[in-house]
């Protein structure tokens, strides 16, 4: 796709320590579909200082934010929507004149996906990871009053500040393979091909779960392959990315992208 940039072209960017292509493919496809004079591209960002400088660039009409900046960016914003007030996490920023407004479309995507799983209050769930995404997932599960939530991460200190109750149990990372529950949600970076290409649990432990929701985006995920081998339901991080991306596109442009068209364009099969 050839894109001609001029003084009127609206520029949207994503900032991340590990930039990917899914967002740019989705947004640029949408701009072409609706004949919008805009472009979206990823920017590598290594520090909060760099992020602050990016936010100052007035030509950027929208800025997508990835970990570890989702909570840190809030203090630089003019306002946020009600979801951010609940999750304390921002992944989408819209500029209107000199005002920056924050949104959390990750939470929108999360609700879409978990509502399809048809969780019962009696179900137990295992959540790996305690970053911004992990906390948002935990808050959703708590709101749904899930009977038992097992929490496990390599850094237990990061659970400080989480509002835990008797239904929540922190499990040592070294003992995670002993957990049994209906759903395993992996919100860690384990599974990302460029960092930790391995799986978050042992192959033997896959039998301990019925459903896997794996947030790292990896087209050749080892966990996905093993889930197929053992006939387990697998939900990819790409699914999450598509939901949050289409909602983000709507915030940026006021236009709704059809999810099925995006899936076909990206040749996505869960």
Secondary structure, 3 states (H helix, E strand, C coil): CCCCCCCCCEEEEEEECCCCCHHHHHHHHHHHHCCCCEEEEEEECCCHHHHHHHHCCCCEEEEEECCCCCCHHHHHCCEECHHHHHHCCCCEEEEECCEEEEECHHHHHHHHHHHHHCCCCCCEEEEECCCHHHHHHHHHHHHCCCCEEEEECCCHHHHCCCCCCCCEEECCHHHHHHCCEEEEEECCCECCCCCECCCCCCHHHHHHEEEEEECCCCCCCHHHHHHHHCCCEEEEHHHHHHHHHHHHHHHHHCCCCCHHHHHHHCCCCC
